Amino acid sequence: MPIHLFAILTGILLGVVGIVGFVTTGMTHYTALIPFALGDAMMMCGILTVVRPTWKKHTMHAAATIAVVGLLGGNFSWGKLKDAGVKLKDSGPPEPAPAPRLVPKDEGQKPGNVKPTDPEKSAIKQQPAA
């Protein structure tokens, strides 16, 4: 079998795997489409080889590179990096933001020491009791 046909068939197979994976996850997990994207690129390399036979060396090297990227991406484990001593950024829950201050802080006042307001300077005028 010519290598460009193998790239086309592998691309079609990866495309089917990606679409079936996406549909079976309820079409919510877009990462299931990663095999589809890799297969599409690999299939395009095979088709480009058929269209431009003089580019066969370049397109097949591109298809092999895409296959290696897919292989390494599928076998990559963050746990192995942590075991090897590589420090990764902690992706725990975000820290809550501090609560906004609704009342400006007055250094001279304590909660029990509220200064009485002067009734003459107050904006609200109290009426005398009748």
N, C-alpha and C positions, 0 to 999 in steps of 0.2 A: 504494500500500500504506500503510495507517495505521502511524504511527510505533511504536505499542505492539506491533503484530505483528512489526515489524522487530526490536524489542528482544527479543521472545520467541524468534524464529528465531535471532538472533545468540547468545542465551544457550544455546539448545539446541546450536548448532554448537560453541560454546566448550566446552560440557560434554562433547560427544563427543570433541573434540580432547584435553581433559584426561584422560579415561578411557583413550583409546587410547594416549596418551603414557605414562600410568602403567603400563599393562599391558605395553607394549613395552619398558619399562626393567626388566622383571622384578619389578615391584611393590616396588622398593627405594628409588626416588627420589621422595619425596613432593612435591618441588617441581614435578613434572610435573602435579600436581593444581591448580596455581595458575590455569590457564585455566578449569578446572571451577568453582572458587570464584567467579571473576569472572563467568563465564557464568551461574551459578546466581543470583547477586545481580541480574544484568541481567534474567534471565528473570522473577525475582520482581517487579521493577519493572514489567515489561510486564503480568504477570498482575494486579498490584495496580491498574493502570490500567483493566483490563477490569472488575474487581470494583467499584472506586470511580472512576467517570469524572470526578468533580469534582476528584480528586487528580492528574489527568493532567499538569498543569504541573510539579508537584513530583516525581512519579515519573520523568518523562522527563528532568528535570534531574539526578536521582540516577543514572539509567542513563547519561547523558552523562558524568557525573563518573567513574563506574566505568570507562567506556571510556577516558577520558583517563588514569586511573591505570594501566590496563593498557597503554596505549600508551607512557607514560613509563617504566613498569617494564621493558617489553620493549626499549626503546632505550637504557637507562641503561648507562653504561660507566664502571667505576672507573678505567680507564686514562686516559680523557679528563680526569678530575678530577686525576690525578697530573700529567699534562702541563700542566694549567692552574696548577699550583703549590700545590694544596690538599694539606696534610699529613694523611695518614691514619695511623692506628695500625698499626704493623707487626704482621702476623699470622703471623710466622715460627714456627718450632717453639719450644715452651716451654723455658725454661732448666731444666736438671736441678737438683733439690733437693740441697743439700749433704748429704754422707754423715753419718749420725748418729755421735756420739762414743760408743764403747763403753766406753772406759776414761777415768775422770776425769783431767784434766791436772794433774800435780803440778809446780809451778814449780821445785822444788829438785832434781828427778830428771832425769837424762839417760838415754837408752836404755842406755848402757854402765855407768852407775853405779846399780846396783840395791842398795839397802840390805838387808843380811841381816836376817832376822827373829830375834828373841830366842827361843830354843827354850822358855824357861820361860813366856813370854807367849803362845806360839803355841797355837792351839786344837787343833792336831794334835800329839799327843805322839809323839815318836819313841822306839821301843824300842831299848834297847842291843843292840849287835851280839853275837851269841852265839858 
